[in-house]
């Protein structure tokens, strides 16, 4: 899935919906719009844009739509990273991956161990398919 470029308000709405699971525009507005002095109609437009981008699904409940994320947070981030890597070619991709591993190693040693386990599982799955 190609993850489109998102604005800060769109990401905030997604984060809220990842936390809550589902919400209507008024609930999103109360949670993230009021404190930013953003109108309800701006929140409604933002949710509708995310729906058109296929990142939210919606269901009519009474007079309002209730929105829910199509992807979980981890799956969304995995797709976004895959999109970024697929935009690179050759040495650029290898450089980005090396920089990512360096960043993980400097941030938290246990995360580097986790990354190694994930890579091992992916290799095992790949070999099992052959």
C-alpha positions as CSV (number, residue, x, y, z in Angstrom):
1,X,0.0,0.0,0.0
2,X,1.4,3.4,-0.9
3,X,1.2,5.7,2.1
4,X,0.5,9.3,0.9
5,X,2.2,12.3,2.5
6,X,0.2,13.5,5.5
7,X,0.0,16.8,7.3
8,X,0.4,17.3,11.0
9,X,-3.4,17.5,11.6
10,X,-4.0,14.3,9.6
11,X,-1.3,12.5,11.6
12,X,-2.9,13.8,14.9
13,X,-6.3,12.5,13.8
14,X,-4.8,9.1,12.9
15,X,-3.0,8.9,16.3
16,X,-6.2,9.6,18.1
17,X,-8.1,7.0,16.2
18,X,-5.3,4.4,16.8
19,X,-5.8,5.1,20.5
20,X,-9.6,5.1,20.5
21,X,-10.4,2.7,17.7
22,X,-13.3,4.7,16.4
23,X,-14.7,8.2,16.8
24,X,-16.9,10.7,15.1
25,X,-15.9,14.2,14.0
26,X,-17.2,15.8,17.1
27,X,-15.2,13.5,19.3
28,X,-12.0,14.1,17.2
29,X,-12.7,17.9,17.4
30,X,-13.1,17.8,21.2
31,X,-9.9,15.8,21.5
32,X,-7.5,17.6,19.1
33,X,-9.4,20.5,17.5
34,X,-10.5,22.7,20.4
35,X,-7.1,23.1,21.9
36,X,-5.7,24.2,18.5
37,X,-8.6,26.6,17.8
38,X,-9.5,24.4,14.8
39,X,-13.2,24.4,13.7
40,X,-15.3,21.3,13.5
41,X,-15.6,21.7,9.7
42,X,-11.8,21.5,9.4
43,X,-11.8,18.3,11.4
44,X,-14.6,16.9,9.2
45,X,-12.6,17.8,6.1
46,X,-9.5,16.2,7.5
47,X,-11.3,13.0,8.3
48,X,-12.9,12.9,4.9
49,X,-9.4,13.5,3.3
50,X,-8.1,10.5,5.2
51,X,-11.0,8.5,4.1
52,X,-10.4,9.4,0.4
53,X,-6.7,8.5,0.9
54,X,-8.0,5.1,2.1
55,X,-6.4,5.4,5.5
56,X,-9.8,5.6,7.4
57,X,-13.0,3.7,6.9
58,X,-16.3,5.3,7.9
59,X,-19.7,4.0,8.9
60,X,-22.8,6.1,9.2
61,X,-24.3,5.9,12.7
62,X,-27.4,8.0,13.0
63,X,-26.6,11.4,11.5
64,X,-22.8,11.2,11.8
65,X,-20.0,9.1,10.4
66,X,-17.8,7.1,12.7
67,X,-14.2,6.8,11.5
68,X,-11.7,4.0,12.2
69,X,-8.2,3.4,10.9
70,X,-7.8,1.0,8.0
71,X,-4.3,0.0,9.2
72,X,-2.9,-0.3,12.7
73,X,-0.1,2.0,13.8
74,X,2.7,-0.6,13.3
75,X,1.4,-1.7,9.9
76,X,1.1,2.0,8.8
77,X,4.7,2.7,9.8
78,X,5.9,-0.5,8.1
79,X,4.2,0.6,4.8
80,X,5.6,4.1,5.2
81,X,9.1,2.7,5.7
82,X,8.7,0.3,2.7
83,X,7.5,3.2,0.6
84,X,10.6,5.3,1.5
85,X,13.0,2.5,0.8
86,X,11.3,1.6,-2.5
87,X,11.8,5.2,-3.6
88,X,15.6,4.7,-3.3
89,X,17.8,2.8,-5.7
90,X,21.0,0.8,-5.2
91,X,23.5,2.3,-2.9
92,X,21.0,4.9,-1.6
93,X,18.8,2.1,-0.2
94,X,21.7,0.4,1.4
95,X,22.9,3.7,3.0
96,X,19.4,4.4,4.4
97,X,19.2,0.9,5.9
98,X,22.7,1.2,7.4
99,X,21.8,4.6,8.9
100,X,18.7,3.1,10.3
101,X,20.6,0.3,12.0
102,X,23.2,2.8,13.3
103,X,20.4,4.9,14.8
104,X,18.8,1.8,16.4
105,X,22.2,0.7,17.8
106,X,22.8,4.1,19.3
107,X,19.4,4.5,20.8
108,X,18.7,1.2,22.5
109,X,20.8,-2.0,22.4
110,X,17.8,-4.2,23.1
111,X,16.1,-2.8,20.0
112,X,19.1,-3.8,17.9
113,X,18.7,-7.3,19.3
114,X,15.0,-7.2,18.4
115,X,15.8,-6.1,14.9
116,X,18.2,-9.0,14.5
117,X,15.5,-11.5,15.6
118,X,13.0,-10.0,13.1
119,X,15.5,-10.3,10.3
120,X,16.2,-13.9,11.4
121,X,12.5,-14.7,11.3
122,X,12.1,-13.1,7.9
123,X,15.0,-15.2,6.5
124,X,13.5,-18.4,8.0
125,X,10.1,-17.6,6.4
126,X,11.8,-16.9,3.0
127,X,13.8,-20.2,3.1
128,X,10.6,-22.2,4.1
129,X,8.8,-20.9,1.0
130,X,11.6,-22.2,-1.3
